[in-house]
Amino acid sequence: MFVKIRRDTLVILILAFMLIVSGRFMTYMSFASTPGNDSGVPISGVIIKGNDIVPTDSIRSNIAQAGLRPGSYIKGNNLVTSKRELPLNEAIEAAKKYAMMTTISGTKISPIVAVDITVDKEQGIVVVNVVEDFSTVVINNTNGG
């Protein structure tokens, strides 16, 4: 009933087991020894809702100009970017202004009339609700047609 295993195969199996166990142990120790994130909660993403025509990439890049982008941190009521530190409410107001200036690609038409931005301070998720209204858009036809 015993399975015959050669001695060199047994040594290889024992070494493989020891490597796996020591690798797991080293991974655990490296994770446990990393310092905590004292710099705050990182902005993990920007979610854009309510847009039909204006591209989300354009809105996201305009909001990033105000500092609400991945790579920034929320520390208390402040937003810490790579260049400066400012109050979070000022960053949200600036992001609203930038989002309302977003135009349709290739045109000067900006149909966004209202923006609501909420920031989750515990998870770092920025949610942008956009309202587009084309009834207020002024379109000048300069083609002569």
Backbone hydrogen bonds, N-H to C=O, Kabsch-Sander energy under -0.5 kcal/mol:
donor,donor_aa,acceptor,acceptor_aa,energy
4,K,2,F,-0.5
5,I,3,V,-0.6
10,L,6,R,-2.0
11,V,7,R,-2.0
12,I,8,D,-2.0
13,L,9,T,-2.3
14,I,10,L,-2.2
15,L,11,V,-2.5
16,A,12,I,-2.4
17,F,13,L,-2.2
18,M,14,I,-2.4
19,L,15,L,-2.4
20,I,16,A,-2.3
21,V,17,F,-2.5
22,S,18,M,-2.6
23,G,19,L,-2.3
24,R,20,I,-2.3
25,F,21,V,-2.3
26,M,22,S,-2.5
27,T,23,G,-2.3
28,Y,24,R,-2.3
29,M,25,F,-2.5
30,S,26,M,-2.4
31,F,27,T,-2.0
32,A,28,Y,-2.6
33,S,29,M,-1.8
34,T,31,F,-0.8
38,D,36,G,-1.3
40,G,37,N,-0.7
41,V,74,I,-2.7
43,I,72,S,-2.7
44,S,42,P,-0.7
44,S,124,G,-2.0
45,G,124,G,-1.2
47,I,126,V,-3.4
49,K,128,V,-3.2
59,I,55,P,-1.7
60,R,56,T,-3.0
61,S,57,D,-2.3
62,N,58,S,-1.9
63,I,59,I,-2.3
64,A,60,R,-1.8
65,Q,61,S,-0.8
66,A,62,N,-0.5
66,A,63,I,-1.1
67,G,64,A,-1.3
68,L,63,I,-1.2
69,R,67,G,-1.8
71,G,43,I,-0.6
71,G,72,S,-0.6
72,S,69,R,-1.9
73,Y,80,V,-2.8
74,I,41,V,-3.0
75,K,73,Y,-0.6
75,K,78,N,-2.4
76,G,74,I,-0.6
78,N,75,K,-1.4
79,L,86,L,-3.6
80,V,73,Y,-3.3
80,V,78,N,-0.5
81,T,79,L,-0.6
81,T,84,R,-3.0
86,L,79,L,-2.3
88,L,77,N,-2.9
91,A,87,P,-1.7
92,I,88,L,-2.2
93,E,89,N,-2.1
94,A,90,E,-2.4
95,A,91,A,-2.2
96,K,92,I,-2.0
97,K,93,E,-2.0
98,Y,94,A,-2.5
99,A,95,A,-2.4
100,M,96,K,-2.1
101,M,97,K,-1.0
102,T,99,A,-1.2
104,I,109,I,-2.5
107,T,104,I,-2.2
113,V,111,P,-0.5
113,V,131,V,-2.5
114,A,131,V,-1.2
116,D,129,N,-2.5
118,T,127,V,-2.5
120,D,125,I,-2.5
121,K,119,V,-0.8
124,G,120,D,-2.3
126,V,45,G,-2.6
127,V,118,T,-2.9
127,V,125,I,-0.5
128,V,47,I,-3.3
128,V,126,V,-0.5
129,N,116,D,-3.2
129,N,127,V,-0.5
130,V,49,K,-2.6
130,V,128,V,-0.6
131,V,114,A,-2.5
132,E,130,V,-0.5
133,D,111,P,-2.7
136,T,133,D,-0.6
137,V,134,F,-0.6
139,I,137,V,-0.6
140,N,138,V,-0.5
141,N,139,I,-0.6
142,T,140,N,-0.9
